[in-house]
Amino acid sequence: MKKILIAGSKGGNSKTSLSLCLAACLAQSYKVCLIDTDPQGSLVSFKDLLGIDLCEPSELKKNSYDVALIDTAPYLSNKLPDLLKQADYILLPCRPNVFDAVAIKTIISLLPPQKPCGIVLTQVQHRVNITDVLSVLQGYNVPILKQTMSYRVSYARAALQNIFETDDIKAQKEILSIVLDVFAQL
C-alpha cells in the first residue's frame, strides 16, 4: 500500500479538497481510503457523501487498500513528524502567493531526508503571474509539480460531488495529471 500525505502549515491551501479529488481519481482504479488527521474533521463531516472509505490509521493493516490519502491539520501538529516518516510520498499544496510560499518552508524543514515529495500550486487563477512564487519555491530544492490545481468551483464542491462524476473535464485532467506526477516519483 502507498501512503500519500497531504500536508501544509497553513489553512485554506486546499489540502482537504485535494485529498478528496485525488481519492476520487484513484478510486477509479485502486482500493482507496482517506484518513482525516485534521481535528476540524472536514472529511468525517462528509463521510456519507464521499463514497470512499474513511478510516483510522490503525485500520490500514486490517484492510487491503492500495492507496491511503492522509489529510492533515492546517498547522504543525505534534502528529506531523510521525506522519511524515510513515508516508511514502508527501504532497505539499501551496497557494500562489509569497506568504504561503514562505510559510511552506517550515514544513519542508521537517521532511525526512530522501523522502519523495512535491509541491503543487493550488487555487491558481487564470492569467495570474506566479513567477515570484515559483522563484521562492525553487529555492527549497523540493520538486514542484508541473500541473497546478486551478481555482475552480468543482474543487470547492468536491465533498458534495465527485469531480469525476461531473462534466468539468478540465478539473478531471488537472487531478489526473497531479496523480500521474505523484506516481512517477513513487
FENQUI-V66574 format. One line per field, one symbol per residue. ss: DSSP state (2 for helix, 1 for strand, 0 for the rest). phi: phi as a letter, one per 20 degrees, with the letter a starting at -180 (. if undefined). burial: I if it has 16 or more other ideal C-beta (glycine too) atoms within 10 Angstrom, else O. A space follows every 50 residues. Layout:
ss = ???
phi = ???
burial = ???
This chain:
ss = 01111100000000222222222222000001111100000222202222 00110022200000001111100000000222222200111111100222 22222222000000001111111100000022222222000001000011 002222000000222000222222222222222220
phi = .dddedcadcenemgfffgfffffffffcceccdcdeegfmgfffdgfef mcgdcegfegffddeecdddedfeaeeffggffffffebcddfbfecfff ffffgffffeffgmfgbadcfdlfegmdfdgffffffffeldgdffeddf ecfgffegfebgfeddeeffffffffffgfffffef
burial = OIIIIIIIIIOOIIIIIIIIIIIIIIIOOOOIIIIIIIOOOIIOOIOOOI OIIIIOIOOIOOOOIOIIIIIIIIOIIOOIOOIIOOIIIIIIIIIIOOOI IOIIOOIIOOIOOOOIIIIIIIIIOOOOOOOOIOOIIOOIOIOIIOIIII IIOIIOOIIOOIIOOOOIOOIIOIIIIIIOIIOOOO
